[in-house]
Amino acid sequence: MRKGGFLIVDFEFTCWRGRPPKGMTQEILEIGLVEIDLTSEKIIKKDSFLIKPENSNISNFCTKLTSITVEDVESFGISLNEAFSILEENYRLSEKCWGSWGSFDKTHLSKECKLKGIDFPFSKNYINVQKSFSKEKKNKNRLYSVENALKDLGIEFEGIPHRAEDDAYNTAIICLNICKL
């Protein structure tokens, strides 16, 4: 893993039990971002945004999983483009190395950006933190969950699972621990 500033990103998506209803697509519902300094092994700052979906609704299943309600998004949600503009200004997304737990978030982000005609906001310098953790644990074939990786390190998950800021924060804690391995 590189030394210096590094961004950990997590997304929560609209979801349903089973396939999306006809005419709907899975969309980013929440962005969580934590910036860490791998040299000093400290969290620098963190942010989160609720995103107003354009082509889907927030199902009861999604609310049960994430705790995000329609009312939350109506009151506090912003557009995906607006969130990316704020994050670029505050974190220089396009210039910094970044990572996520597994490749799903990166892959889905790329698809959603193409679908909505939005420029991909992050740099090409990406690290799959889940794979890096497995490699550091000398277990390349095991794909740990965030919760299991933390347990393996003797650390408890902080916050609410399936909330982007909390998932990003816990992934950042794992990254900082990888630096110590």
Secondary structure, DSSP 8 states (H G I E B T S, - for coil): --SSEEEEEEEEE---SSS--TT----EEEEEEEEEETTTTEEEEEEEEEB--SS----HHHHHHH---HHHHHHH-B-HHHHHHHHHHHH-TTTS-EEESSSHHHHHHHHHHHHHT----S-S-EEEHHHHHHHHTT-TT----HHHHHHHHT----S-TT-HHHHHHHHHHHHHHHHH-
